[in-house]
Every structure is written in C-alpha cells, then in structure tokens.
Amino acid sequence: IDRGYSHQQSGWPSLMRASNVREIPKPVADRFRSVEVCSNWGVFPEISYAWATIDNSLFLWRTDGRGVPAEYSGEEQAIYAVGLAKARPGVFNEAIQHLLVLATPCEIVLLGVCMDVTSKELALQPMPLYTIPSDNICMSCINSTPFGRIFCGGRDGHLYEITYSKGAGWREKRCTKVCVTGGLGLLVPSVFKLWPSDPAKVAIAQIVVDAARHIMYTRSKDSCITVYDLGSNGKEPPRRVAEYRQSATSARRGAQDFKQVVHIAVVSPSESASLHLVAVCNNGRRLYF
C-alpha cells in the first residue's frame, strides 16, 4: 500500500496533540551546547528513561521528570550507538536486570543496569570482562529481542550479534561479536523487489524486532529493508528470508519519484492480522508490508 495524504479525513480521530511536555534536564542541555563529535538521543520505554550521548558521555534521566540525570563517562572515544537489552538469567548478579550496550569506534561495552524498585533510580555497573574490540567496525544502531539477544548494525553494512556468557574462569572469553550476514547465501522470494549489490557498501541505520512473530527487520541508509527469521522460538540464528529495495523501484520509475525510507516500525498482530511492517518515507508516505 503506497498512498499519500494531505488533509484530515472525515471520520478520522482528531490530530495528535502533546498531552505533556518535559524539558531536557539542564546539565544535559548545557553539555549539548559544547558537543564536538556527535550526539544521539532516544527513549527506553522498558525502564521509563530517556537517554542522550554527547561525545563520550552518556546521560540517563527519568521520563516523568523526577530525580537527577545519571552520567557515565567511562569511554575515551565518542559513543555512536546505544541499546538496552534484558539480562539473561543466571549470568549476572540478580540486581542486574538489564544491560546497556555502548558502541564506540574502538570497542563495544556492556554495562549492568541496577534499578531500585521503590525509587526507580538506576545505577550503572561497569563490567570490564564484558568489553570487546570493535575491530575497526563502527556500529550505527543496536537493538535486542525479548530473550536478551543483542544485535548491532554496522556502518560496513553487516549485521552482528553480541553473545555473552558467565564464564568458568578469568581466562575464558565472556563476550564475543559474531557477523551473521557475512556468509548469507539464502534465496530471497521474488515477490520482493530485488537489486543486486554489495551489502558491505551501505550502513545499517535501524533494527526492529517483531517479538510476537520472531522476525527481525533492518533498514539501511539506501532504503533497503531486509527480513530475518529468528526461528519458531526466537532463539535460532538469523536467516535472511526477504528483501525490499526502495531505491531499485524508484530507479525504474525515475529519480524524481524517489522516496527515501527514514523509519520502519512493526505492526503487531493485535493491530492487523495481514500487515507486519510499516515504513515511513521522507515525503510522509507510508509503505505497508
């Protein structure tokens, strides 16, 4: 479905309005004014915290506006990507229920997130044994599954999974980075628009997970959407099953009709039994799959 819109349709709900506005905490706003390399912003609904990275510093603050922002500045390099994942049971102390994943040009770092049940205040626990080198691969996005699997999208166009374990001794490697797309040679259904190219040339910009269907989607900078099957239980190695290249469709229609995909979101089974994904284009149009 590819359809434009220009005005409020009869019978539709009223236009969305902001019900509440929270100001950015002053320490974060002040630091942002002196940003030198990069800055990213986002929200972790799972723990009701907003976050921001400013160069090599990470700030976290409650979305209800209470408390003071927590700051982590343990990295020497700028932080380019941040993600939150559930901690797998039996690996860490029971107080660590979530993990923060930070990606710099040099390394990928796991931090333990400890949250007080009563006050909702959190503390970050450094875990030096769960830091791995990036191998000169800068990650551009990070996401996770409900089972705590961690996936990173690289600027080299590849998809990576970060695995970790408790470890039997100090010599044992507890955290690894696995490229899951380096050797993909699977058939892709012809119903999708295919366009042969080297995936290593275009960075992955977004990763989303359909927890109900155990499906993962990635969006690249050139508007390519790739579908991965995680198995019936969501715990199997990602298997690429389909791909849609908006740039290929636009090339055949003409450059003036090009619509860049800037965001993708899952359509849950409770919202639709036939639609699985919506892609938002830079001209405001939606593509449904």
C-alpha positions as CSV (number, residue, x, y, z in Angstrom):
1,I,0.0,0.0,0.0
2,D,1.5,3.3,-1.1
3,R,-0.8,6.3,-0.6
4,G,-0.2,9.9,0.0
5,Y,-2.3,12.2,2.3
6,S,-2.8,16.0,2.5
7,H,-5.6,16.7,5.0
8,Q,-7.7,15.4,7.8
9,Q,-10.1,12.7,6.5
10,S,-13.8,12.7,7.5
11,G,-14.5,10.4,10.4
12,W,-10.8,10.1,11.4
13,P,-9.7,10.8,15.1
14,S,-8.6,14.4,15.8
15,L,-5.0,15.3,15.1
16,M,-2.4,14.2,17.7
17,R,-1.6,16.7,20.3
18,A,1.0,16.7,23.0
19,S,-0.5,15.8,26.4
20,N,2.6,16.6,28.4
21,V,6.0,18.2,27.7
22,R,9.2,17.5,29.6
23,E,12.1,19.8,29.4
24,I,15.6,18.4,28.8
25,P,17.5,18.4,32.1
26,K,19.7,21.5,32.4
27,P,23.0,19.5,32.8
28,V,22.3,17.7,29.6
29,A,21.3,20.8,27.7
30,D,24.4,22.6,28.9
31,R,26.7,19.8,27.8
32,F,25.0,19.6,24.4
33,R,26.0,23.2,23.7
34,S,29.6,22.1,23.6
35,V,29.3,18.9,21.6
36,E,32.3,18.3,19.4
37,V,32.0,15.0,17.6
38,C,28.5,13.5,17.8
39,S,25.2,13.4,19.8
40,N,22.3,10.9,19.8
41,W,19.0,10.9,21.7
42,G,16.4,8.3,22.5
43,V,14.0,6.7,25.0
44,F,14.0,3.3,26.7
45,P,10.2,2.7,27.4
46,E,11.1,-0.6,29.2
47,I,12.6,1.3,32.1
48,S,10.9,4.7,31.6
49,Y,14.2,6.5,31.0
50,A,15.3,8.9,28.3
51,W,19.0,9.0,27.2
52,A,21.4,11.1,25.3
53,T,25.0,10.7,24.2
54,I,27.2,13.7,23.8
55,D,30.6,12.8,22.6
56,N,32.0,10.2,25.0
57,S,29.3,10.8,27.8
58,L,26.0,9.0,28.3
59,F,23.2,10.7,30.2
60,L,20.1,8.9,31.5
61,W,17.1,10.5,33.2
62,R,13.5,9.6,34.1
63,T,10.7,10.3,31.7
64,D,8.5,11.6,34.5
65,G,10.9,14.4,35.2
66,R,11.8,13.3,38.7
67,G,15.3,12.8,40.0
68,V,18.6,14.0,38.5
69,P,20.3,12.6,35.4
70,A,22.8,9.9,35.7
71,E,26.0,10.3,33.7
72,Y,28.5,7.7,32.5
73,S,31.8,9.0,31.1
74,G,33.9,5.9,31.2
75,E,34.8,5.8,27.5
76,E,37.7,7.7,25.8
77,Q,36.1,7.6,22.4
78,A,32.8,9.1,21.2
79,I,29.7,6.9,21.7
80,Y,28.0,6.3,18.3
81,A,25.2,3.8,19.3
82,V,23.3,2.8,22.4
83,G,21.0,-0.1,23.1
84,L,19.1,-1.7,26.0
85,A,18.7,-5.5,26.5
86,K,17.3,-7.8,29.1
87,A,20.0,-9.6,31.1
88,R,19.9,-13.3,30.5
89,P,19.1,-15.2,33.8
90,G,22.0,-16.8,35.6
91,V,24.8,-14.8,34.0
92,F,25.0,-11.7,36.2
93,N,24.0,-10.7,39.8
94,E,20.2,-10.7,40.3
95,A,20.3,-7.0,40.8
96,I,21.3,-6.6,37.1
97,Q,18.0,-6.9,35.2
98,H,19.0,-5.0,32.0
99,L,22.2,-4.3,30.1
100,L,23.3,-1.1,28.4
101,V,25.2,-1.7,25.2
102,L,27.6,1.2,24.1
103,A,29.4,1.2,20.8
104,T,32.5,3.4,20.1
105,P,34.8,3.3,17.1
106,C,37.2,1.1,19.2
107,E,35.1,-1.2,21.4
108,I,31.6,-2.5,22.4
109,V,30.8,-2.2,26.1
110,L,28.2,-3.9,28.2
111,L,27.1,-2.1,31.4
112,G,24.9,-3.6,34.1
113,V,21.7,-1.6,34.9
114,C,20.6,-1.8,38.6
115,M,17.3,-0.2,39.4
116,D,15.7,0.5,42.8
117,V,12.2,-0.9,42.7
118,T,10.9,1.8,45.1
119,S,12.6,5.0,44.0
120,K,13.0,3.9,40.3
121,E,16.5,5.4,40.4
122,L,19.2,3.5,38.5
123,A,22.9,2.8,38.8
124,L,25.3,1.6,36.1
125,Q,27.7,-1.2,36.9
126,P,30.9,-1.3,34.8
127,M,31.8,-4.9,33.8
128,P,35.3,-4.9,32.3
129,L,35.1,-8.6,31.3
130,Y,32.2,-7.8,29.0
131,T,34.1,-5.4,26.7
132,I,35.2,-6.4,23.2
133,P,37.1,-4.6,20.5
134,S,35.1,-3.3,17.5
135,D,37.8,-4.5,15.0
136,N,37.6,-1.1,13.3
137,I,33.8,-1.5,12.7
138,C,31.7,1.4,13.9
139,M,28.2,0.3,14.9
140,S,25.3,2.6,13.9
141,C,22.4,1.0,15.7
142,I,21.7,-1.5,18.4
143,N,18.5,-3.5,19.4
144,S,17.6,-6.6,21.3
145,T,15.0,-9.4,21.5
146,P,12.8,-10.2,24.5
147,F,15.1,-13.1,25.2
148,G,18.1,-10.7,25.6
149,R,19.8,-11.4,22.3
150,I,21.8,-8.3,21.2
151,F,22.1,-7.3,17.5
152,C,24.2,-4.4,16.1
153,G,24.1,-2.8,12.7
154,G,27.4,-1.8,11.3
155,R,28.4,1.0,9.1
156,D,30.0,-1.7,6.9
157,G,26.5,-2.9,6.0
158,H,26.7,-6.1,8.1
159,L,24.6,-7.4,11.0
160,Y,26.3,-8.5,14.1
161,E,25.2,-10.4,17.2
162,I,26.8,-9.8,20.6
163,T,26.9,-13.0,22.7
164,Y,27.9,-13.3,26.3
165,S,28.2,-16.0,29.0
166,K,29.1,-16.3,32.7
167,G,32.5,-17.9,32.1
168,A,34.1,-20.6,34.1
169,G,37.4,-18.7,34.8
170,W,39.2,-15.4,34.2
171,R,40.9,-16.8,31.1
172,E,37.7,-17.7,29.4
173,K,36.3,-15.2,26.9
174,R,32.9,-14.0,28.1
175,C,31.8,-11.7,25.3
176,T,32.1,-12.1,21.5
177,K,30.9,-10.4,18.3
178,V,29.6,-12.6,15.5
179,C,28.9,-11.4,12.0
180,V,25.7,-13.1,11.0
181,T,25.5,-11.7,7.4
182,G,29.0,-12.4,6.1
183,G,28.1,-15.8,4.6
184,L,24.4,-15.4,3.8
185,G,23.6,-17.1,0.5
186,L,20.0,-17.8,1.0
187,L,17.2,-17.5,-1.6
188,V,15.1,-14.4,-1.4
189,P,11.4,-14.5,-2.5
190,S,10.9,-12.9,-5.9
191,V,7.7,-11.1,-4.7
192,F,10.1,-8.6,-3.1
193,K,11.9,-6.0,-5.2
194,L,15.5,-7.3,-5.6
195,W,18.5,-5.3,-6.7
196,P,22.0,-7.0,-6.7
197,S,24.6,-5.0,-4.8
198,D,27.4,-5.4,-2.3
199,P,25.7,-5.0,1.2
200,A,29.0,-4.0,2.7
201,K,28.9,-0.6,1.0
202,V,25.8,0.7,2.8
203,A,25.4,1.2,6.5
204,I,22.5,-0.3,8.5
205,A,20.5,2.6,10.0
206,Q,17.9,0.8,12.1
207,I,17.0,-2.6,13.6
208,V,13.5,-3.5,14.8
209,V,12.2,-6.8,16.3
210,D,8.8,-8.3,16.0
211,A,8.6,-10.1,19.3
212,A,5.3,-11.8,18.6
213,R,6.3,-13.3,15.2
214,H,10.0,-13.8,16.0
215,I,11.0,-11.7,13.0
216,M,13.8,-9.0,12.8
217,Y,14.0,-6.2,10.2
218,T,16.9,-4.0,9.3
219,R,16.8,-0.7,7.3
220,S,19.9,0.5,5.5
221,K,20.9,4.1,4.5
222,D,19.8,3.4,0.9
223,S,16.2,2.4,2.0
224,C,16.8,-1.3,1.8
225,I,14.6,-3.3,4.2
226,T,15.8,-6.9,5.0
227,V,13.7,-9.5,6.8
228,Y,15.3,-12.1,9.1
229,D,13.6,-15.2,10.6
230,L,14.7,-15.9,14.2
231,G,13.0,-19.3,14.3
232,S,9.8,-20.5,15.9
233,N,11.1,-19.8,19.3
234,G,13.1,-16.6,18.5
235,K,16.4,-18.2,19.6
236,E,17.7,-19.6,16.3
237,P,20.5,-17.9,14.2
238,P,19.0,-15.1,11.9
239,R,18.0,-16.4,8.5
240,R,17.5,-13.8,5.7
241,V,14.2,-14.6,4.0
242,A,13.2,-11.4,2.1
243,E,14.4,-8.0,1.0
244,Y,12.9,-4.9,-0.4
245,R,14.9,-2.2,-2.1
246,Q,13.1,1.1,-2.5
247,S,16.0,2.6,-4.5
248,A,15.5,-0.1,-7.1
249,T,11.8,0.6,-7.5
250,S,12.5,4.4,-7.7
251,A,15.2,3.9,-10.3
252,R,12.8,2.2,-12.7
253,R,10.1,4.9,-12.1
254,G,12.5,7.8,-12.4
255,A,14.7,9.7,-10.0
256,Q,12.0,12.4,-9.5
257,D,9.8,9.8,-7.8
258,F,12.4,8.6,-5.3
259,K,11.1,8.2,-1.7
260,Q,13.7,7.5,0.9
261,V,12.6,5.2,3.8
262,V,13.6,7.0,7.0
263,H,11.9,4.8,9.6
264,I,10.3,1.4,10.0
265,A,8.0,0.0,12.7
266,V,6.4,-3.3,13.5
267,V,2.6,-3.7,13.1
268,S,1.6,-6.1,15.9
269,P,-0.8,-9.0,15.4
270,S,-3.3,-7.2,17.6
271,E,-3.3,-4.3,15.2
272,S,-3.5,-6.3,12.0
273,A,-3.5,-10.0,11.0
274,S,-2.3,-9.3,7.5
275,L,0.2,-6.4,7.8
276,H,3.5,-6.9,9.5
277,L,5.5,-3.7,8.9
278,V,5.1,0.0,8.1
279,A,7.9,2.0,6.5
280,V,7.8,5.8,6.7
281,C,9.2,7.8,3.7
282,N,10.8,11.2,3.7
283,N,7.8,12.7,1.9
284,G,5.4,11.5,4.6
285,R,4.0,8.5,2.8
286,R,3.7,5.1,4.4
287,L,4.5,1.7,2.9
288,Y,2.8,-1.3,4.4
289,F,4.1,-4.9,4.1
